[in-house]
Each structure stands twice: as structure tokens, then as C-alpha cells.
């Protein structure tokens, strides 16, 4: 890691490698999402609990993705807080897709055993493509090296 930018000099990982680890991160995030939702529903209800569980899951996937999935890119000169807020911002669009799919599922299948957990899974799959692209190309992209003059 260089002191000035916080970025590694290692080459970026392949898209396949990144997609694999993004999937692992997603599974871990899904477990966080489900666990927090299960704990939060009695106090916040199905919808408020889902907002909290999504925020917890997004935070856990940000931490995992910056350390494992997209590690060589570093913070690209941003502060840790700026990177986190940018990640949450871009994931919020994928989160809106995720949440919409969740709401649609729990609304249409309330008789299905474990319907809220199935809804979380459906929502997670719905947001996966957008979230990977935004993480790879917006948050953890490899920036061209600056020439020193």
C-alpha cells in the first residue's frame, strides 16, 4: 500500500474472482440480513425491520468486499467514511430493487412458511447484478496511475 493513496500496487483481480467473492459476500450479507430481520420484526415489524436488516447487511458486505473482493483497489484517496457513504449510496439503488422485490414477495405469498425469509432471498437476488456492477465500476474501480511531474 502506498501512503499517499491507500491503494495497493498489486494488479486488479479478475472479474471471475471478484464475482465469486462478491457472491460469498452476498451470502454472508444474506445471513446478516436474515438474522437482524428475525431479531427486529417483533419491535419494528416486517418493513421497518427490513430497513434495519438491509443497513446491517450492506455494512457487513462493504467491510468484506473492501478487504477481500476488491482489496487491491484500496480507498483511491478517499477517506474510509467517504468510501463507506459512497458504497451505501450506490447500494441503496440496488437496495431499492431488493426491497421492492421483498415487499412484492411478502405481499403476494404471506401463506408460504418462512415467507419473510424467502422474501429476503428473492430481494437479494434481484439486487445482485446492479450491486456488483456499481461496486466494481464505481466504488472499488482501479484508477489509472497518476504520472508525477
C-alpha positions in Angstrom: 0.0 0.0 0.0 1.2 3.4 -0.8 1.0 6.0 1.9 -0.5 8.8 -0.3 -3.5 7.0 -1.9 -4.1 3.9 0.3 -4.1 1.9 -2.9 -2.1 -1.3 -3.5 0.3 -1.7 -6.4 -1.0 -5.3 -6.9 -2.8 -5.8 -10.2 -6.6 -5.9 -10.0 -8.3 -9.3 -9.6 -10.1 -10.9 -12.5 -13.8 -10.4 -12.9 -14.5 -14.1 -12.2 -12.5 -13.8 -9.0 -14.4 -10.7 -8.0 -17.8 -12.2 -8.9 -17.0 -15.3 -6.8 -16.0 -13.3 -3.7 -18.9 -10.9 -4.3 -21.2 -13.9 -4.2 -19.6 -15.1 -0.9 -20.0 -11.6 0.5 -23.6 -11.7 -0.6 -24.3 -15.0 1.2 -22.7 -13.6 4.4 -24.8 -10.4 3.9 -27.9 -12.5 3.4 -27.2 -14.3 6.7 -26.8 -11.0 8.5 -29.9 -9.7 6.8 -32.0 -12.6 7.9 -30.6 -12.7 11.4 -31.2 -9.0 12.0 -34.7 -9.2 10.4 -35.6 -12.2 12.6 -34.5 -10.2 15.7 -36.0 -6.9 14.6 -39.5 -7.9 13.4 -41.1 -8.1 16.9 -40.1 -4.4 17.5 -40.1 -2.8 14.1 -42.5 -5.0 12.1 -41.8 -6.6 8.7 -41.0 -3.4 6.9 -39.1 -1.4 9.5 -37.1 -4.5 10.4 -36.2 -5.0 6.8 -34.8 -1.5 6.6 -32.6 -2.1 9.6 -31.5 -5.6 8.4 -30.6 -4.2 5.0 -28.4 -1.5 6.5 -26.6 -4.1 8.7 -26.2 -6.4 5.7 -24.8 -3.6 3.5 -22.3 -2.6 6.2 -21.1 -6.2 6.5 -20.8 -6.6 2.7 -18.9 -3.3 2.4 -16.4 -4.4 5.0 -15.9 -7.8 3.4 -15.8 -6.5 -0.2 -13.2 -3.9 0.6 -11.0 -6.4 2.3 -11.5 -9.5 0.1 -13.4 -9.0 -3.2 -11.9 -5.7 -4.4 -8.9 -5.5 -2.0 -6.2 -4.3 -4.3 -8.0 -1.1 -5.3 -7.8 0.5 -1.8 -9.7 3.6 -1.0 -8.4 5.5 -4.0 -7.6 8.6 -2.0 -10.9 8.7 -0.2 -11.4 8.6 3.5 -12.8 5.4 4.9 -16.1 7.3 5.8 -16.3 8.7 2.2 -15.9 5.2 0.7 -18.5 3.8 3.1 -21.0 6.5 2.3 -20.4 6.1 -1.4 -20.9 2.4 -1.1 -24.1 2.8 0.8 -25.3 5.3 -1.7 -24.8 3.1 -4.7 -26.0 0.0 -2.8 -29.2 2.0 -2.0 -30.3 1.8 -5.6 -29.7 -1.9 -5.6 -31.4 -1.9 -2.2 -34.5 -0.3 -3.7 -34.7 -3.1 -6.2 -34.0 -5.6 -3.4 -36.6 -4.0 -1.1 -39.3 -3.8 -3.8 -38.8 -7.5 -4.6 -39.1 -8.3 -0.9 -42.3 -6.2 -0.5 -43.8 -7.8 -3.6 -43.0 -11.3 -2.4 -44.2 -10.9 1.2 -47.4 -9.2 -0.1 -48.2 -12.0 -2.6 -47.1 -15.0 -0.6 -48.0 -14.5 3.1 -49.2 -18.1 3.5 -45.9 -19.6 2.5 -44.0 -20.9 5.5 -41.0 -18.6 6.2 -42.3 -16.1 3.7 -40.3 -13.2 5.1 -37.0 -15.1 4.8 -37.9 -16.2 1.3 -38.6 -12.6 0.5 -35.1 -11.6 1.7 -33.6 -14.2 -0.6 -35.7 -13.0 -3.6 -34.8 -9.4 -2.9 -31.1 -10.3 -2.5 -31.0 -12.0 -5.9 -32.9 -9.1 -7.5 -30.3 -6.5 -6.4 -27.2 -8.7 -7.1 -26.4 -7.6 -10.6 -26.8 -3.9 -10.1 -24.8 -4.1 -6.8 -21.9 -6.0 -8.3 -21.6 -3.6 -11.3 -21.8 -0.5 -9.1 -19.3 -1.8 -6.6 -16.8 -2.9 -9.3 -17.1 0.1 -11.5 -18.0 3.0 -9.1 -16.7 2.2 -5.7 -13.7 -0.2 -6.0 -12.6 0.6 -9.5 -9.0 0.6 -10.5 -8.0 4.1 -11.3 -5.2 4.9 -13.8 -1.9 5.8 -12.2 -1.1 9.5 -12.0 2.2 10.5 -13.5 4.5 12.5 -11.3 5.6 15.8 -12.9 
